[in-house]
Amino acid sequence: MHLLTVNVGTARHSEHTSARDGLTGIDKRPVEGPVLVTDPGPKGVGGSGLAGDTVCDLRHHGGSDQAVYAYAREELDTWERKLGKPLPNGIFGENLTTAGLEVSEALVGERWRIGPDLVLEVTAGRIPCRTFAGHVREERWVKRFSQEAVTGAYLRVITPGSISAGDPIEIVHRPDHGVTAALEFRSFTDRTLLPSLLPAGEALHPEALAAAREYVAKQKV
């Protein structure tokens, strides 16, 4: 398991973004390392965890629990075959394009060490938006991506560090529950799955944890 590329984006105008200024940082491109990765701070204030990477819509993106977005090259290859067009590393807006790692099936709370110092923790799957659809130029993309539920994973920074393409990825902690990033995502469209997220506890993205607890509480009324 290793890191194929580290991808960062600068602000660009897009007709598809919901950001007030019409800018988006979804167009990520591979860069030469090393790139410093740190906790960016809470959602709404902090952006990306990667130095040099831009998050424009802080209402919906970035922050400590979505500091880094990872997607597997193997999953991009599958999409290439289905869509019939090349998908370069970074095309899905991912900061990390990985090899040999089942990213969408990673467990919430699973921890990865990348390079000598950086430790990340899986928090959630990625919810697609119209900016994403416009960027990949695919009709009905939000629905199709959601149906496939090959979501990649958002991660928080446990230990900061610098990373470069080619760095090894080691899973240093794997929880004993079965709550994957993909399952967390599916609960967004199928609310009956929310109780199944609770075994992941505080490792969950706070919004998902709050939704699961609220759903369970309402069922008891």
C-alpha positions as CSV (number, residue, x, y, z in Angstrom):
1,M,0.0,0.0,0.0
2,H,1.4,3.4,-1.0
3,L,0.6,6.9,-1.9
4,L,0.5,7.4,-5.7
5,T,0.1,11.2,-5.7
6,V,-0.6,14.1,-3.4
7,N,-3.1,16.4,-5.0
8,V,-3.9,20.1,-4.2
9,G,-6.1,22.6,-5.9
10,T,-6.3,26.4,-6.3
11,A,-9.5,28.4,-6.5
12,R,-11.1,28.5,-9.9
13,H,-14.4,29.9,-11.2
14,S,-17.2,27.4,-11.9
15,E,-20.8,27.7,-12.8
16,H,-21.5,24.6,-10.8
17,T,-20.4,25.6,-7.3
18,S,-22.8,26.8,-4.6
19,A,-20.1,29.0,-3.1
20,R,-21.1,32.6,-2.9
21,D,-18.1,33.8,-4.9
22,G,-18.4,31.2,-7.6
23,L,-15.1,29.7,-6.8
24,T,-14.2,26.0,-6.1
25,G,-11.0,24.2,-5.3
26,I,-12.2,20.8,-6.5
27,D,-9.7,20.7,-9.5
28,K,-6.9,19.0,-7.7
29,R,-3.6,18.3,-9.4
30,P,-0.6,16.1,-8.4
31,V,2.3,18.1,-6.9
32,E,5.9,17.3,-5.9
33,G,6.4,16.7,-2.2
34,P,6.8,17.1,0.5
35,V,3.4,18.5,1.5
36,L,2.7,19.3,5.1
37,V,-0.6,18.0,6.5
38,T,-2.1,19.4,9.7
39,D,-5.4,19.8,11.4
40,P,-7.1,22.8,9.7
41,G,-9.5,23.7,12.5
42,P,-13.3,23.3,12.9
43,K,-15.7,23.2,10.0
44,G,-16.8,26.6,8.8
45,V,-13.4,28.1,9.8
46,G,-10.8,25.6,8.7
47,G,-10.3,24.5,5.1
48,S,-8.0,21.7,3.9
49,G,-5.5,19.9,5.9
50,L,-2.9,20.1,3.1
51,A,-0.6,23.1,2.7
52,G,-1.3,24.8,-0.6
53,D,-4.7,23.3,-1.0
54,T,-7.8,25.5,-1.3
55,V,-11.3,24.9,0.1
56,C,-13.6,27.6,-1.1
57,D,-17.0,26.6,0.3
58,L,-16.3,26.3,4.1
59,R,-20.0,25.8,4.8
60,H,-19.9,22.3,3.3
61,H,-16.2,21.3,2.9
62,G,-13.1,21.2,4.9
63,G,-12.5,21.4,8.7
64,S,-11.0,19.0,11.1
65,D,-13.3,16.0,10.3
66,Q,-12.9,16.5,6.5
67,A,-9.3,17.6,6.5
68,V,-8.2,15.1,3.9
69,Y,-10.0,13.2,1.1
70,A,-8.6,10.0,-0.2
71,Y,-9.6,7.9,-3.2
72,A,-8.2,4.6,-4.5
73,R,-6.6,4.4,-7.9
74,E,-8.2,1.0,-8.3
75,E,-11.6,2.6,-7.9
76,L,-10.8,5.4,-10.4
77,D,-9.8,2.6,-12.8
78,T,-13.2,1.0,-12.4
79,W,-14.9,4.3,-13.1
80,E,-12.7,4.8,-16.2
81,R,-14.0,1.6,-17.7
82,K,-17.6,2.5,-16.8
83,L,-17.4,6.0,-18.2
84,G,-15.2,5.3,-21.1
85,K,-12.8,8.1,-20.5
86,P,-9.5,8.7,-18.7
87,L,-9.6,9.9,-15.1
88,P,-6.3,11.3,-13.9
89,N,-5.3,11.3,-10.3
90,G,-7.0,14.1,-8.4
91,I,-10.0,14.2,-10.8
92,F,-12.5,13.4,-8.0
93,G,-11.1,16.2,-5.9
94,E,-9.1,13.8,-3.8
95,N,-6.0,14.9,-1.9
96,L,-4.6,11.5,-1.8
97,T,-4.7,8.9,-4.6
98,T,-3.7,5.6,-3.1
99,A,-2.7,2.2,-4.4
100,G,-3.4,-1.2,-2.8
101,L,-5.9,0.2,-0.2
102,E,-9.6,-0.4,-0.2
103,V,-10.5,3.2,0.7
104,S,-14.3,3.1,0.4
105,E,-14.4,0.0,2.6
106,A,-12.1,1.5,5.2
107,L,-13.6,1.4,8.7
108,V,-14.6,4.6,10.5
109,G,-11.9,5.1,13.1
110,E,-9.3,3.2,11.1
111,R,-5.9,4.9,11.3
112,W,-3.3,5.1,8.5
113,R,0.3,6.1,8.9
114,I,1.6,7.7,5.7
115,G,5.3,8.4,5.5
116,P,7.3,8.7,8.7
117,D,5.0,10.9,10.8
118,L,1.5,11.6,9.4
119,V,-1.4,9.6,11.0
120,L,-4.9,10.0,9.7
121,E,-8.2,8.6,10.9
122,V,-11.2,7.7,8.7
123,T,-14.4,9.7,9.5
124,A,-16.9,9.4,6.7
125,G,-17.6,8.7,3.0
126,R,-18.0,11.6,0.5
127,I,-21.4,13.0,-0.3
128,P,-21.4,14.1,-4.0
129,C,-22.6,17.5,-5.0
130,R,-23.4,19.4,-8.2
131,T,-19.9,20.9,-8.2
132,F,-18.5,17.4,-8.4
133,A,-20.9,16.5,-11.2
134,G,-20.0,19.6,-13.1
135,H,-16.3,19.0,-12.7
136,V,-16.4,15.4,-14.1
137,R,-18.9,16.5,-16.8
138,E,-21.3,13.6,-16.3
139,E,-25.0,13.8,-16.4
140,R,-26.9,12.4,-13.4
141,W,-23.5,12.0,-11.8
142,V,-24.8,12.6,-8.2
143,K,-27.3,9.8,-8.5
144,R,-24.9,7.4,-10.2
145,F,-22.1,8.0,-7.7
146,S,-24.6,7.6,-4.8
147,Q,-25.9,4.3,-6.2
148,E,-22.5,2.9,-6.5
149,A,-21.5,4.1,-3.1
150,V,-17.8,3.9,-3.9
151,T,-17.2,7.0,-1.9
152,G,-13.6,7.3,-1.0
153,A,-13.0,8.5,2.6
154,Y,-12.6,11.7,4.5
155,L,-10.0,11.7,7.2
156,R,-9.0,13.8,10.2
157,V,-5.4,14.5,11.2
158,I,-4.3,12.6,14.4
159,T,-0.5,13.4,14.0
160,P,0.6,16.0,11.6
161,G,3.4,15.3,9.1
162,S,4.8,15.8,5.6
163,I,4.1,13.4,2.8
164,S,5.2,12.8,-0.8
165,A,4.1,10.6,-3.7
166,G,5.5,7.1,-3.2
167,D,5.2,7.1,0.6
168,P,4.1,3.8,2.2
169,I,0.7,3.6,3.8
170,E,0.4,1.4,6.9
171,I,-2.9,0.6,8.7
172,V,-1.9,1.1,12.3
173,H,-5.3,0.7,13.9
174,R,-8.4,-1.1,12.7
175,P,-11.6,-1.0,14.9
176,D,-13.6,-4.2,15.6
177,H,-16.9,-2.9,14.3
178,G,-18.1,-3.1,10.7
179,V,-18.9,0.6,10.0
180,T,-17.2,1.5,6.8
181,A,-16.9,4.8,5.0
182,A,-19.4,3.5,2.4
183,L,-21.9,2.4,5.0
184,E,-21.7,5.8,6.6
185,F,-22.5,7.3,3.2
186,R,-25.4,5.0,2.5
187,S,-27.0,6.1,5.8
188,F,-27.3,9.5,4.2
189,T,-29.8,8.2,1.6
190,D,-31.2,5.4,3.7
191,R,-31.9,6.7,7.2
192,T,-32.8,3.3,8.5
193,L,-29.1,2.5,8.4
194,L,-28.3,5.2,10.9
195,P,-28.5,3.0,14.0
196,S,-25.8,0.7,12.5
197,L,-23.3,3.6,12.7
198,L,-23.4,3.9,16.4
199,P,-20.7,1.2,17.1
200,A,-18.2,3.6,15.5
201,G,-18.9,6.1,18.3
202,E,-16.9,9.3,18.5
203,A,-14.7,8.3,15.5
204,L,-17.7,9.1,13.3
205,H,-18.0,12.5,11.6
206,P,-19.9,14.5,14.3
207,E,-22.8,15.3,11.9
208,A,-23.3,11.6,11.2
209,L,-23.0,10.7,14.9
210,A,-25.6,13.3,15.8
211,A,-28.0,12.1,13.1
212,A,-27.7,8.5,14.2
213,R,-28.4,9.4,17.9
214,E,-31.3,11.6,16.9
215,Y,-32.8,8.9,14.7
216,V,-32.5,6.3,17.5
217,A,-34.0,8.7,20.1
218,K,-37.1,9.3,17.8
219,Q,-37.6,5.6,17.4
220,K,-37.9,5.2,21.2
221,V,-40.6,7.9,21.5
